[in-house]
Amino acid sequence: MNVVAEMLLTEPTPLVIWGSLLVMTVPAVMLLGSPHVLREPGRALRQLFAGLYRGRPARPTSQEAAEAVRFAAEVRVAADRAAVAADQWRRRWEQADEQQATDWQAWIDADARLRDSMAAAAFGLPWSAPTCEEYAARERFLHRAVAAAVDRGDLPATAMTDALAGGHGWDARLHPVEQQLVVNRAAATYRRLRYEQSAQAEQDAWRDVASADRAGRALRRTADEAATRATEWRSLLPTGTTGRRRTARLVPAPAM
């Protein structure tokens, strides 16, 4: 052992050889610690040396540091605007949700009136020879029933015009019980259509809220990462550089 030690101290060549073998052994030991090395050793070596290369500390230039600080400020503004836009989208969804609940209840009420009219018509109508006065009274009844439905929002405003013109299924010659059944059936159909439209609007508004939330979270993460990088690189800026301002290039944020 003493002979070997003396040889290593006096002869540099064996020392260099042993050092080289030690350096070459370290990557091999690291690679053999992963089971996929035996299958793809070339790929593992490339990943190892790529990781070692990425691990080297890179010193940015002052211009890169200035750009990092500026980008951090701009993306923070964009993240704040995205948060405001997300709140606006959420308020819009809340309004759509309330409208959906209102239209649902209106449809239920209109359907209940329709059921009452169907039950009344099921008993049959008394027959009599209608006179001119009777026809005039039936016409007035139809106009009043349609006007009341329009005022409640059970029918659109165009229904009154159609009733006055006697078109689109409005028949003033029918018995008042039959006329009320026609009005209530049209009202239930209209209320159901309104509910389906508001339900679709609520779903669309909720998707907008989800998209705005995702965009806001992504911008906040980017802003946090940019702020961390700017803090690390700010010391590389020359004195007075942080106070110099240029035209802002804001990152687009979701708009209302």
C-alpha positions in Angstrom: 0.0 0.0 0.0 2.8 2.4 0.8 4.4 1.7 -2.6 1.2 2.5 -4.3 0.7 5.7 -2.4 4.3 6.8 -3.1 3.8 6.0 -6.8 0.7 8.2 -6.9 2.5 11.0 -5.3 5.6 10.9 -7.4 4.1 9.8 -10.8 1.3 12.1 -12.1 0.2 9.7 -14.8 -1.5 7.1 -12.6 -3.2 9.9 -10.7 -4.6 11.3 -13.8 -5.9 7.9 -15.0 -7.6 7.2 -11.6 -9.1 10.7 -11.6 -10.5 10.2 -15.1 -12.0 6.9 -14.3 -13.6 8.4 -11.2 -15.2 11.3 -13.2 -16.4 8.9 -15.9 -17.9 6.6 -13.3 -20.2 9.2 -11.7 -22.6 9.6 -14.7 -22.7 5.8 -15.0 -23.7 5.4 -11.4 -26.4 8.1 -11.8 -27.7 6.5 -15.0 -27.9 3.0 -13.6 -30.1 4.2 -10.8 -33.0 4.5 -13.4 -34.5 1.3 -14.7 -35.2 2.7 -18.2 -31.5 3.1 -18.9 -31.1 -0.6 -19.8 -33.6 -0.2 -22.5 -32.6 3.3 -23.9 -29.1 4.2 -22.7 -28.5 6.7 -25.5 -31.6 8.7 -24.6 -30.8 8.5 -20.9 -27.3 10.0 -21.6 -28.8 12.8 -23.6 -31.3 13.6 -20.8 -28.5 13.6 -18.2 -26.2 16.0 -20.0 -29.2 18.2 -21.0 -30.1 18.4 -17.3 -26.5 19.2 -16.4 -26.5 21.9 -19.0 -29.7 23.4 -17.8 -28.5 23.3 -14.3 -25.6 25.7 -15.0 -26.4 29.2 -13.7 -26.9 31.6 -16.5 -26.2 35.3 -15.9 -28.6 37.5 -17.9 -27.6 40.7 -19.4 -28.8 44.1 -18.2 -31.1 44.3 -21.2 -32.7 40.9 -20.5 -33.1 42.0 -16.8 -34.9 45.2 -17.9 -37.2 43.3 -20.2 -38.0 40.9 -17.4 -38.9 43.7 -15.0 -41.0 45.4 -17.7 -42.8 42.2 -18.6 -43.6 41.5 -14.9 -45.3 44.9 -14.6 -47.2 44.4 -17.8 -48.5 40.9 -17.1 -49.5 42.0 -13.5 -51.7 44.7 -15.1 -53.2 42.1 -17.4 -53.8 39.7 -14.5 -55.6 42.5 -12.6 -57.8 43.3 -15.6 -58.5 39.6 -16.1 -59.8 39.4 -12.5 -62.1 42.4 -13.1 -63.4 40.8 -16.3 -64.0 37.5 -14.5 -66.1 39.3 -11.9 -68.1 40.9 -14.7 -68.7 37.6 -16.4 -69.8 36.1 -13.0 -72.3 38.9 -12.4 -73.7 38.3 -15.9 -74.1 34.6 -15.1 -75.9 35.4 -11.9 -78.4 37.6 -13.8 -78.9 34.8 -16.3 -79.4 32.3 -13.5 -82.1 34.5 -11.9 -83.8 35.0 -15.3 -83.8 31.2 -15.8 -85.5 30.7 -12.4 -88.1 33.4 -13.2 -88.9 31.9 -16.6 -89.2 28.5 -15.1 -91.8 29.6 -12.5 -93.7 31.5 -15.3 -93.8 28.4 -17.4 -95.1 26.4 -14.4 -97.8 29.0 -13.8 -98.8 29.1 -17.5 -99.0 25.3 -17.6 -101.3 25.3 -14.5 -103.7 27.7 -16.2 -103.7 25.5 -19.3 -104.6 22.5 -17.2 -107.5 24.4 -15.6 -108.7 25.4 -19.1 -108.5 21.9 -20.3 -110.5 20.7 -17.3 -113.2 23.3 -17.9 -113.5 22.4 -21.6 -113.8 18.8 -20.8 -117.3 19.3 -19.4 -118.6 20.3 -22.8 -120.1 23.5 -24.0 -123.8 24.4 -24.1 -125.2 24.8 -27.6 -127.2 27.8 -28.8 -127.6 29.6 -32.0 -125.1 32.5 -31.8 -126.4 35.9 -32.7 -124.5 39.0 -33.9 -124.4 40.3 -30.4 -122.9 36.9 -29.2 -120.2 37.0 -31.9 -119.4 40.6 -30.9 -119.1 39.6 -27.3 -116.9 36.6 -28.1 -114.6 38.9 -30.1 -114.3 41.3 -27.2 -113.6 38.5 -24.9 -110.8 37.2 -27.1 -109.2 40.6 -27.3 -109.3 41.1 -23.5 -107.9 37.6 -22.9 -105.0 38.1 -25.3 -104.3 41.6 -24.0 -104.2 40.3 -20.4 -101.8 37.5 -21.5 -99.5 40.1 -23.2 -99.5 42.3 -20.1 -98.4 39.3 -18.0 -95.7 38.5 -20.4 -97.3 35.2 -21.3 -97.6 36.2 -25.0 -95.4 38.5 -27.2 -96.7 41.9 -28.2 -97.3 40.6 -31.8 -100.0 38.3 -30.5 -102.3 41.3 -29.9 -101.9 42.4 -33.5 -102.6 38.8 -34.8 -105.7 38.6 -32.6 -107.1 41.9 -33.9 -106.5 40.7 -37.4 -107.9 37.3 -36.8 -104.8 35.4 -38.0 -102.3 32.9 -36.7 -105.0 30.7 -35.1 -107.1 33.4 -33.4 -110.7 32.7 -34.1 -113.2 35.2 -32.5 -116.2 32.9 -33.3 -115.2 30.3 -30.7 -116.9 30.0 -27.4 -115.2 32.0 -24.6 -114.2 28.7 -22.9 -112.5 27.5 -26.1 -110.9 30.9 -26.6 -109.4 30.8 -23.1 -108.1 27.3 -23.8 -106.4 28.6 -27.0 -104.9 31.6 -25.2 -103.6 29.5 -22.3 -102.2 26.9 -24.7 -100.4 29.6 -26.6 -99.1 31.1 -23.4 -97.8 27.8 -22.1 -96.0 27.2 -25.4 -94.5 30.7 -25.3 -93.4 30.4 -21.7 -91.7 27.1 -22.4 -89.8 28.6 -25.3 -88.7 31.5 -23.1 -87.5 29.1 -20.4 -85.5 27.1 -22.9 -83.9 30.2 -24.2 -83.0 31.4 -20.7 -81.6 28.0 -19.8 -79.3 28.1 -22.9 -78.2 31.6 -22.0 -77.4 30.5 -18.4 -75.3 27.6 -19.8 -73.5 30.0 -22.1 -72.8 32.5 -19.4 -71.5 29.7 -17.1 -69.0 28.6 -19.8 -67.9 32.2 -20.1 -67.3 32.3 -16.4 -65.2 29.1 -16.5 -63.2 30.4 -19.4 -62.6 33.8 -17.7 -61.5 32.0 -14.5 -59.0 29.8 -16.4 -57.6 32.7 -18.2 -57.3 34.7 -14.9 -55.5 31.8 -13.1 -53.1 31.4 -16.0 -52.3 35.1 -16.0 -51.8 35.1 -12.2 -49.4 32.2 -12.5 -47.5 33.9 -15.2 -47.4 37.2 -13.2 -46.1 35.4 -10.1 -43.4 33.7 -12.1 -42.5 36.9 -13.9 -42.4 38.8 -10.6 -40.0 36.2 -9.1 -37.7 36.4 -12.1 -37.8 40.2 -12.1 -36.9 40.3 -8.4 -33.9 38.0 -9.0 -32.7 40.0 -12.0 -33.4 43.5 -10.7 -30.0 43.8 -9.1 -28.4 43.5 -12.6 -30.0 46.8 -13.7 -27.9 49.9 -13.8 -28.8 52.7 -11.4 -31.8 54.6 -12.8 -32.9 52.0 -15.3 -35.9 51.0 -13.3 -37.3 54.5 -13.5 -37.0 54.7 -17.3 -40.3 53.9 -18.9 -41.2 53.0 -22.5 -44.5 52.4 -24.3 -46.3 49.6 -22.5 -47.1 46.4 -24.4 -49.9 45.0 -22.3 -50.7 41.3 -22.5 -54.3 40.9 -23.9 -56.8 40.1 -21.1 -60.3 38.7 -21.5 -62.7 41.5 -22.2 -66.4 41.8 -21.2 
